[in-house]
Structures are given as C-alpha cells and as structure tokens.
C-alpha cells in the first residue's frame, strides 16, 4: 500500500516548510526567497518581465491521465514560455496552489518534484507562493519573472509589412496527444480497457511534458537576431498569429506546405481522419515560439534547423490568409482553444 | 431589471480588452503593460519585491455578503499589504481570475471597479493577468510587485533581543465583522430576516474594505526608521508574531493592556461574550503591520498616533508570552485562521 500522509497533519506553515526544504537558489538576482511576505529580486541594469497563468483541474488538465509530476513540470513550462516569448530569460517563479483534502502530502510532493525539475531545466528560482485548501479541484497559479537587457524585449505589436513569419519546432502534436488521451479515457470508462498508447510517445509527450524554447531565445542572442514581434503558441497558430496581426495592424500570408509537422503526429492525424493542417492551425499548447523577422535576417535564421519560415507579413488591407498546397487561398480564422466558449 | 451580458458573447480576448480598456499606467517603471505575453518593468537602481496570494470563493470569501467591488478592492489590498510588510512600495500587479458562467460581464465589471479603485489608492499599475472559466466558484490570484532601495527591505528573521514590538492601527475588528456577518447570514437563512448591521459599520468595514498601511511605510522613510523585522497581520497577531520569533530565533513578551482596540469593536465583542484580547490575538485579516524596532528608535515611533508599542523581544530561551491585565503570564499560541485545518 502506498503511504498517505494527511496534509492537515503538518498545518499550512509546516507544509510550506516541507515543500521548500530543499529549495536552493540559482540566480544571483534572487536576494531573498521563500519564507517571508515577499521575495526580493535585484535586476540592476536589466528590465524585469512578469507573466502569470492560472491552471484549473477540469478546465486545463485532467488528473485521470496527467501524472502530478508532469503537471508540476508543465505548469512551470507554460509560464517560462511566456517569458521567452518576450525575448527574456526567466529567473524566478512564485506558485500558489489550492487543493482539496483528497490530496495527500505524497501527491503534493510528486507535483513539486515536477516543479523543481522544471526550475532546474530552466534555471529559475522558486521564490514564494501561497497554499490553500479548495472545496473542489486542484488550482495552480504561477507567476514568472524574467529579465532582459534594456529595451531588448519583443512585443506582439511591432511586426512590419514584408517581415517573414517564423515558427520553432513542430505543430499540432499536443492537440493530437489530447485527442488520443481523451479517446482512451472514454474507452476505459465504457469498457474498462487499458489505454493503448503504443507508438504514440511523441504526441503524448507533447501534451504532458512540453518544453519551452529556451534554445531559440539563446540562438537569437548568439546570432544577433532581434525578432520584430513574438508570441508563444498556446491557443493555436491561427489564433496566436492573428494576435500579432491585430496588435501590429498588419496582415499575413501563411503557406500550408511550409508548416512543420512531426511524422508520427501526421500519421496519427490521418488515422483519426483529422487534417494535420487543421491540428497545426487550431490545436493549442504547442508552446513553440511564433515570431517575425526582417527579411535581412533570413540568412541567420536559415542556419537553425529548429526554425521554419512559414509565411510573410502584409499590409493590413490584405487581411490574413492561408495558401493551401493546391494553391487555394483561405481566410485565416481563430479556432484556438477558447476555454470560455466551452 | 438589471442588465446581464453573457461573458461568452465577448470571448476571452474580447473580455480582456473590455476589462483593460481604461487601464492607465501610473509608474514610470511600467514599460509595457497588459496585452502581451508578459509585462516589462524597469526598476533600475531599485530592488524588486514580489508577493502572491490566492483567494477562493467558499474558503476566503463568501459572495452572499461580500459586494464584488469590495472584493476586488480587498484582493488588491491583501497583496500590496505584503509588499509594505517588506518595507517596499507596491508598483504593479498581475491578476488571474477564474469564474463560472453564472458570472455576468456586469458582475466582473463591479469586481474590476474595486481592483482599479485600489490601484488608484495605492498607486499601482495593473500590468497583466489571465482569465479562465471555472467549473465552480470564483478564483482570484494576484501577484504584486514592488520596489525598494537597495537592501532597505525588512525581513521576518532579523528581530533582536530587547527590540520593541510595535503594531499599527487596531486589532480584531475584521474577525468581529466576519462573526457578525456569518451570524446574520445564518439568521437570514433560518428566518428570512434582513441583516441588522446597525452601528456596526466599523467592524464590517474592517472585514470588507480593509486598507494596507502605506502611511506607516511612508512614515518609516520620513522619520528615518528602519524596523528590525516586519510582517503584516493576516493570520492573527499571535500567529504572525510567532513567525517573527521562530524565524528570528527570539522570544517575546506582549502586554494585554497595550493591545490597541477600537471601542465599537470592543463593545460588540462583549455583546457576543467574546474576549476582545482573544479576537486581537487570534482573529485574522487585520492587515496591520507588526514590526520590531531598536529601542533607540522609540522616540521616533512615539510621535505617530497610529503605532502602539505592545511588548518586547527576548532571548529565545524565554519563550513567547502574554502578560494579562491581572499580571498573569500565559504562553502565546498560534490560533490564527488555519484554512487547512478547517
């Protein structure tokens, strides 16, 4: 039998002590960490970037197929991804949790193991937070802090006509992973059959253990590239590119045949009679970076195999379009994961 | 009939645009505000302080007697209070919300009116956030950012033997306000009788519209006082003073006859056969500042009528005690609002 320690046996402050007992800081900018009313950060000579995300059980994740360690890891990743999308380096996070009494201390430890693993991967310090009980459901709120050289941050609103539209990595995998796990969950509920995830490690991994594109932001610095605009793909390529277009007051053209796919993901999409392009455009949670660059930077981008040029920016009057493989032109519409429309 | 606009009619991004349409920044340090993956803050030459709090319906607040505008105001106050407790000045907040579809746009507007009013009072900029649907209950997560001159922040862990223990304002009012409103709610549920809050404006106000002690931190700067340790009272005087003692490795003596009470609150406590001292020690959410100063600073503190000297710090070996009016000595124990023990 697995051990189960009731969280109430420690009390709130005992719990916080337990969860932060091995918390070590990695950044010189972290002056004061957990254990006080606030943390203190010294970003002298650098600008501070801040971003926050709220994740709720039943809305953003399903604990029936999400291991808690992966959830802790992903909760950090989605936040540091926003910091990278500003062309900044994440340095600290604060994390607030609420959980019902069905959570044991061992379950929370699993979650925190994932949080600390992600802190290690991305070099960020956990510097504070809040814990509370909830009447129902697990609630995760993370705020990430980062730093950037003065005025080197990149906004969504500064893409220019004729810029190239680029994306890192491959698209649509996370959505396909979700589709697979939701399907297997239904089958399990109806028949009791164990999930068949054979050969689907890639798409399941994209959903359950995504990574933020630290490497791309580091490449920008090394190669001397300053994107003209940037966003991370959380709602889907269409929706997020339309944010750039709307906020920059420009239009765009995307080429279907330039969209980067993973072969395993593509095959799975065909198996389910889903269009891989639709998955790339409307599937969310890829946490890839979508950005625009001046044409003059094309030679520098070309050298990085993780970056695909998928289209270009136009004048706002030309609207936003996708050119299909067959050469047809379709209006680009936002069909991202709209949690509010559910 | 009151107007009711469904939030789903705007969509997530329309909602964010709506809620931030009149959002103006007040701090020169706010370089980039809402509308991007992150906000950018320039604290050159100052250190950054960060704090976060999670508030859940049914755990931290009861919407049956909490007006949404007051809730929005208070949600900001509890966060900036943590920043003041670090001897810092709050400058920015990010706010994440989750709400069910029983919330109308008008209800959210009420909440945000309170948030913006508090931002105005405390001079902070709302620079980002996240909104989501929830299956049940209203979830509020706020992270506050502040700034402080290099190494001028004040921790909990640096109180010294023989320091004076001081507190701002009056204690126990918020707990009494909660007791009153919970009592009236029960009466309403059982008999349908409208709440009788006659003459109880003070204690109800302490619960529903607390203020953070900006004035005290400003006074420290003007008077040249550097507290040796500080915390804000959210869990109750006992619990929060014990945090200082534990983290500073010291003991303390408190004098019952020095504890600051409001007369209206005291009378209400007697009416309910509650001991005002117990309310001050164990009631929470007063958001007063509890701090220690060197004895040499006593003359400076004396001049401020909002500050009471309530005891002194001892060697750790002497433990933590309360001296009653009758001269009896009792061990100080933490009986604050422990949400986890509920």
Interface residues (C-beta under 8 A of the other chain):
Chain A: X7 X8 X11 X12 X13 X15 X31 X32 X35 X36 X37 X38 X39 X40 X41 X42 X43 X44 X45 X47 X48 X49 X50 X51 X52 X53 X54 X56 X58 X59 X60 X82 X83 X85 X86 X88 X92 X94 X95 X96 X97 X98 X127 X128 X129 X130 X131 X132 X133 X134 X135 X136 X137 X139 X141 X143 X144 X145 X146 X148 X150 X153 X155 X156 X157 X230 X231 X232 X243 X247 X338 X339 X340 X341 X342
Chain B: X7 X8 X11 X12 X13 X15 X31 X32 X35 X36 X37 X38 X39 X40 X41 X42 X43 X44 X45 X47 X48 X49 X50 X51 X52 X53 X54 X56 X58 X59 X60 X82 X83 X85 X86 X88 X92 X94 X95 X96 X97 X98 X127 X128 X129 X130 X131 X132 X133 X134 X135 X136 X137 X139 X141 X143 X144 X145 X146 X148 X150 X153 X155 X156 X157 X230 X231 X232 X243 X247 X338 X339 X340 X341 X342
